[in-house]
Amino acid sequence: MQGTPRANRPHIAIYGNRNAGKSSLLNAVIGQEISLVSSVKGTTTDPVTKTMELLPFGPVVFIDTAGLDDSGELGDLRVERSKKILQRTDFAIYTHDINDVDEIAFKHFLKEFKRFSIPYMIVFNKIDEASDEILEHYKTEYPEANYVSALKETNILELKNDLIRRLEDGKEEETLIGDLVPYGGKVILVVPIDSEAPKGRIILPQVQIIRDALDHGIKCFVVRDTELVSALEDVKDVDLVITDSQAFKEVNEMVPDHIPLTSFSIVFARHKGDLWSFERGIKAIETLKPGSKVLISESCTHNHSHEDIGRVKIPKLLNKKLGFDLDYHFKMGHDFPNDIKHFDLVIHCGSCMINKKTMLNRITMCDEIGVPITNYGIVLAYINDILEPSLEMFR
């Protein structure tokens, strides 16, 4: 609980063919034996992740992927898993064995980086085994690349410094509510306590908004829905009320019209995704018919109960709103299907457990195929007929 959540860390993925030294490179960069290293091709069979502090940049996630030239039935599956990592890659490191450069595979993968808008750097590994002629050839061909020996740790420090510089160049200063509420302003967070609430703690979106409020000098008051009315009497000049989506309807009835109201899920929809894509997606609900296929995607994994918002409450409320039953399908974590063209609507959670890149790529996938996508908080606001007021402050 002390570290930056993985979903808020830039995801740096290492790609390349088998035996290019990807795992050795990762171990050298982070200074730990995280990935298994062997001279046998295809040692890394599944993506390996490692969270760390890349000083002085900050917290990051490294992902070591399987070789892109893997073959056979299992090899093809490994390559597909590596390609799926592209959907959550913020920055890529493409690694070559300088003595066995596959230009065709490399140029093909550059197209994938472009497709997913992924900035990248090129690394030529095993320079300790290369002749002067080969080394000079590639330095002339790729002057911006890094030339290292992961085994000998040659130029690893220079590689880390270059990586940090590139990450800093692309770093954006982001906030959840710091641009919505002024310095010294007041925000009330409404946190219902039910069987879904984790014992002894509050959930990640609530924690992150509290921290964002502290970072921007915003006074933050946390109450249950049962104490909201008295809190509104105690706290004067409230700038914003943020509620758990499940209590949207009840909280809306308590909050005066002059105080902006939204939900944690909508705040994260804006922060991690594209709020207006989700708003457009909600219009598809009016075109649904009995038996229409709806994918409900949740980024975290947890035990389900009768109060589960994604698997129980939203389907029940949406069926009641429409007056007929829909055909619901459920996916969790990073298990987002590649083939979504058979769905009539995707309803996504607030995505607090996945990084922004993943969420934006899921929106892009839906847009490319023409499948509307929306968000838990947007759906619940729509069901409770308070969608427009909940979005007003973001316009």
Sequence and secondary structure as in RCSB ss.txt:
>XXXX:A:sequence
MQGTPRANRPHIAIYGNRNAGKSSLLNAVIGQEISLVSSVKGTTTDPVTKTMELLPFGPVVFIDTAGLDDSGELG
DLRVERSKKILQRTDFAIYTHDINDVDEIAFKHFLKEFKRFSIPYMIVFNKIDEASDEILEHYKTEYPEANYVSA
LKETNILELKNDLIRRLEDGKEEETLIGDLVPYGGKVILVVPIDSEAPKGRIILPQVQIIRDALDHGIKCFVVRD
TELVSALEDVKDVDLVITDSQAFKEVNEMVPDHIPLTSFSIVFARHKGDLWSFERGIKAIETLKPGSKVLISESC
THNHSHEDIGRVKIPKLLNKKLGFDLDYHFKMGHDFPNDIKHFDLVIHCGSCMINKKTMLNRITMCDEIGVPITN
YGIVLAYINDILEPSLEMFR
>XXXX:A:secstr
  S  GGGS EEEEEESTTSSHHHHHHHHHTS  S   SSTT   S EEEEEEETTTEEEEEEE   TT  HHHH
HHHHHHHHHGGGG SEEEEEEETTS  HHHHHHHHHHHHHTT  EEEEEE GGGS HHHHHHHHHH TTSEE BT
TTTBTHHHHHHHHHHHHHHT     SSTTTS TT EEEEE   STTS TTS  HHHHHHHHHHHHTT EEEEE G
GGHHHHHHHS S  EEEE GGGHHHHHHHS TTS EEEHHHHHHHHHS HHHHHHHHGGGGG  TT EEEEEESS
     TT IIIIIHHHHHHHHHTS  EEEEEETT   S  TT SEEEE   TTS HHHHHHHHHHHHHHT  EEE
HHHHHHHHTT HHHHHGGG 
